Amino acid sequence: MSADKRFPGWVRYSGAGIELAGATAGLALLGYWVDGKFGTKPWGILVGVLFGLVGGLYNLVRESLEAVKEGQAEDAEAKNDRRNGGD
């Protein structure tokens, strides 16, 4: 059992959405700073938002696939327990 099991599923997986928003906002702010520093408006913020979305979506998909694997393992374990009479 992993350390993350101490939290309900909705709490663990809502973090993926927060990471998506945080990555997008953080890199957008970095792009805004680059635009102000180097006068590249609007390219810095656009590149920042794009990288933030790509990185955040990558994490979201990765964590979603991990959740699916955990669910399948739990289902297989429950099925095995039912088959063995709940030992």
ABEGO torsion letter per residue (X at the ends): XBAAAABBAAAAAAAAAAAAAAAAAAAAAAAAAAAAAAGAOAAAAAAAAAAAAAAAAAAAAAAAAAAAAAAAAAAAAAAAAAAAGGX
